[in-house]
Amino acid sequence: MSKRAFERIAEGLTEVLSIARGEAAPARVHVPEAVDVRAVRAKTGLSQAAFAGMFGFTVHQIRQWEQGRNRPLGAMRGYLMLIEHDPEMVIGAMKRIAGGPREAA
């Protein structure tokens, strides 16, 4: 291992420890430029229509993304990353939010 590689690893570990101790704020979360929507949906085992309905998308959006005509932008990619990582957590959160008290208009 080169000295520079070691220094970068050590720097990263120092940063992690500082964040864990509450001495520093975490860096920005990296959201990739592309998300494989078909793979995310396949991981859930849902059809396009069921996936769209479950997570608040339209079937048209899902089809466009999966066929490469469009790609999810910004926060949508982050949301899809959450779904890919833990779909049950996202579903549970959506149910809690939908079933929670409504604010008066």
Rosetta silent file (secondary structure, phi, psi, omega in degrees, C-alpha in Angstrom):
SEQUENCE: MSKRAFERIAEGLTEVLSIARGEAAPARVHVPEAVDVRAVRAKTGLSQAAFAGMFGFTVHQIRQWEQGRNRPLGAMRGYLMLIEHDPEMVIGAMKRIAGGPREAA
SCORE:     score description
SCORE:     0.000 S_00000001
   1 L     0.000  135.976 -179.599    0.000    0.000    0.000 S_00000001
   2 L   -74.430  158.952  179.235    1.343    3.410   -0.902 S_00000001
   3 H   -61.088  -39.528 -179.726    1.951    6.045    1.740 S_00000001
   4 H   -64.777  -41.993  178.616   -0.688    8.288    0.114 S_00000001
   5 H   -62.212  -44.523  178.384   -3.317    5.521    0.186 S_00000001
   6 H   -60.040  -43.967 -179.455   -2.574    4.878    3.864 S_00000001
   7 H   -61.329  -40.441  179.468   -2.848    8.594    4.648 S_00000001
   8 H   -66.818  -40.433  177.904   -6.254    8.812    2.940 S_00000001
   9 H   -64.762  -45.566  179.141   -7.543    5.767    4.837 S_00000001
  10 H   -61.176  -40.741  178.472   -6.246    7.165    8.138 S_00000001
  11 H   -62.369  -42.768  178.658   -7.848   10.529    7.364 S_00000001
  12 H   -63.787  -41.933  178.498  -11.163    8.818    6.685 S_00000001
  13 H   -65.152  -38.970  176.988  -11.004    6.850    9.920 S_00000001
  14 H   -62.295  -42.265  178.316  -10.228   10.002   11.873 S_00000001
  15 H   -63.543  -43.496  179.371  -13.249   11.687   10.275 S_00000001
  16 H   -59.889  -44.849  179.077  -15.503    8.720   11.107 S_00000001
  17 H   -62.496  -40.710  178.564  -14.411    8.810   14.741 S_00000001
  18 H   -62.814  -40.962  178.883  -15.062   12.565   14.941 S_00000001
  19 H   -66.615  -44.513 -179.266  -18.567   12.081   13.522 S_00000001
  20 H   -62.034  -34.372  179.367  -19.271    9.163   15.876 S_00000001
  21 L   -81.031   -7.278 -178.097  -18.200   11.262   18.866 S_00000001
  22 L    81.964   13.467 -178.581  -20.430   14.130   17.752 S_00000001
  23 L   -85.976  -16.062 -178.168  -17.443   16.392   17.183 S_00000001
  24 L  -145.268  152.819  176.389  -18.106   16.834   13.456 S_00000001
  25 L   -85.994  145.371  178.803  -21.055   16.748   11.107 S_00000001
  26 L   -65.277  153.522  176.544  -21.121   14.011    8.478 S_00000001
  27 L   -70.414  169.893  176.815  -20.193   14.899    4.934 S_00000001
  28 L   -57.128  146.624  175.042  -22.799   15.033    2.230 S_00000001
  29 L   -82.265  134.595  179.829  -24.385   11.762    1.225 S_00000001
  30 L   -81.777  122.016  173.458  -23.473   10.742   -2.299 S_00000001
  31 L  -108.787  118.326 -175.715  -26.477   10.207   -4.545 S_00000001
  32 L   -65.065  157.401  178.916  -25.390    8.557   -7.800 S_00000001
  33 L   -67.634  -26.190 -177.670  -26.256   10.076  -11.161 S_00000001
  34 L  -132.783  142.189  175.368  -28.073    6.910  -12.211 S_00000001
  35 L  -128.074  132.693  178.870  -30.264    4.424  -10.368 S_00000001
  36 L   -81.255   89.481 -174.926  -31.315    1.116  -11.898 S_00000001
  37 H   -61.118  -40.131  179.366  -35.050    1.476  -11.271 S_00000001
  38 H   -59.653  -42.942  179.519  -35.833   -1.931  -12.767 S_00000001
  39 H   -66.399  -40.000  178.111  -33.402   -3.595  -10.322 S_00000001
  40 H   -61.955  -47.573 -179.265  -34.832   -1.640   -7.380 S_00000001
  41 H   -64.524  -42.573 -179.583  -38.369   -2.654   -8.336 S_00000001
  42 H   -60.138  -36.529  179.566  -37.332   -6.276   -8.986 S_00000001
  43 H   -62.820  -29.749  178.924  -35.838   -6.440   -5.497 S_00000001
  44 H   -81.853  -19.503 -177.582  -39.281   -5.611   -4.075 S_00000001
  45 L    76.658   13.631 -177.006  -40.988   -8.266   -6.205 S_00000001
  46 L   -97.513  150.893  171.911  -43.680   -5.766   -7.233 S_00000001
  47 L   -70.067  169.331  177.076  -45.135   -5.129  -10.674 S_00000001
  48 H   -57.964  -45.400 -177.684  -44.681   -1.678  -12.183 S_00000001
  49 H   -65.169  -43.529 -179.247  -48.230   -0.724  -11.176 S_00000001
  50 H   -67.215  -41.249  178.581  -47.886   -2.057   -7.628 S_00000001
  51 H   -62.134  -46.698  179.307  -44.475   -0.414   -7.156 S_00000001
  52 H   -59.174  -48.002 -178.745  -45.790    2.910   -8.436 S_00000001
  53 H   -65.064  -39.692 -177.014  -48.839    2.749   -6.178 S_00000001
  54 H   -67.079  -37.364 -171.978  -46.902    1.634   -3.112 S_00000001
  55 H  -111.825    6.926  173.330  -44.256    4.358   -3.287 S_00000001
  56 L    85.263   20.810  175.233  -46.154    7.280   -4.822 S_00000001
  57 L   -97.519  173.837  169.029  -44.887    7.187   -8.389 S_00000001
  58 L  -101.025  154.075  177.264  -46.915    6.978  -11.570 S_00000001
  59 H   -60.586  -36.559  178.926  -46.738    3.893  -13.767 S_00000001
  60 H   -59.076  -45.152  178.327  -45.682    6.219  -16.575 S_00000001
  61 H   -59.041  -47.725 -178.002  -42.650    7.386  -14.546 S_00000001
  62 H   -59.676  -46.139  179.824  -41.616    3.822  -13.776 S_00000001
  63 H   -61.947  -44.813 -179.781  -41.906    2.783  -17.428 S_00000001
  64 H   -60.988  -44.403 -179.449  -39.962    5.820  -18.645 S_00000001
  65 H   -66.260  -45.896 -176.959  -37.174    5.213  -16.127 S_00000001
  66 H   -67.565  -30.283 -179.810  -36.959    1.476  -16.755 S_00000001
  67 L   -90.123    0.856  175.588  -36.883    1.923  -20.512 S_00000001
  68 L    76.917   12.868  178.734  -34.181    4.596  -20.277 S_00000001
  69 L   -75.486  -34.826  176.212  -36.281    7.376  -21.818 S_00000001
  70 L  -136.125  170.619  173.936  -35.947    9.485  -18.679 S_00000001
  71 L  -135.057  149.218  178.178  -34.080    9.158  -15.436 S_00000001
  72 L   -64.695  140.883 -178.137  -35.111   10.040  -11.900 S_00000001
  73 L  -105.093  155.411  170.893  -33.739   13.391  -10.821 S_00000001
  74 H    36.778 -114.007 -174.822  -32.339   14.642   -7.526 S_00000001
  75 H   -63.165  -27.688  178.004  -34.391   13.607   -4.529 S_00000001
  76 H   -61.373  -39.054  178.317  -36.152   10.875   -6.515 S_00000001
  77 H   -65.342  -40.859  177.183  -32.819    9.047   -6.824 S_00000001
  78 H   -62.559  -42.365  178.300  -32.302    9.376   -3.077 S_00000001
  79 H   -62.276  -43.959  178.211  -35.813    8.063   -2.441 S_00000001
  80 H   -63.931  -34.576  176.415  -35.188    5.107   -4.754 S_00000001
  81 H   -64.137  -40.319  176.435  -31.944    4.384   -2.887 S_00000001
  82 H   -62.742  -44.747  179.018  -33.916    4.213    0.375 S_00000001
  83 H   -60.038  -44.759 -179.451  -36.439    1.878   -1.232 S_00000001
  84 H   -62.546  -41.475 -176.502  -33.642   -0.339   -2.535 S_00000001
  85 H   -70.070  -44.493 -175.420  -31.905   -0.444    0.842 S_00000001
  86 L  -153.352   76.421 -177.056  -34.955   -1.127    3.022 S_00000001
  87 H   -58.633  -35.964 -179.295  -38.322   -1.232    1.231 S_00000001
  88 H   -64.779  -37.461  177.587  -40.153   -2.443    4.358 S_00000001
  89 H   -64.136  -43.445 -179.525  -38.921    0.568    6.349 S_00000001
  90 H   -65.203  -44.148  178.869  -40.125    2.936    3.619 S_00000001
  91 H   -61.190  -44.817  178.455  -43.501    1.163    3.393 S_00000001
  92 H   -61.019  -42.617  178.794  -43.876    1.319    7.183 S_00000001
  93 H   -64.630  -41.851  179.388  -43.015    5.018    7.242 S_00000001
  94 H   -62.622  -41.619  179.387  -45.472    5.741    4.434 S_00000001
  95 H   -65.069  -41.074  178.937  -48.224    3.866    6.295 S_00000001
  96 H   -64.502  -41.036 -179.689  -47.500    5.742    9.534 S_00000001
  97 H   -67.087  -46.042 -178.260  -47.563    9.076    7.738 S_00000001
  98 H   -65.957  -32.716 -177.079  -50.747    8.272    5.802 S_00000001
  99 H   -91.773   -2.277 -176.929  -52.479    6.967    8.934 S_00000001
 100 L   -78.178  173.998 -179.636  -51.344    9.792   11.184 S_00000001
 101 L   -64.476  143.898  179.368  -53.397   12.780   12.300 S_00000001
 102 L   -96.235  143.577  176.687  -54.261   15.338    9.651 S_00000001
 103 L   -80.523  146.207  176.940  -53.721   19.047   10.132 S_00000001
 104 L   -71.363  144.000 -178.882  -56.721   21.321    9.882 S_00000001
 105 L   -78.052    0.000    0.000  -56.818   23.438    6.739 S_00000001
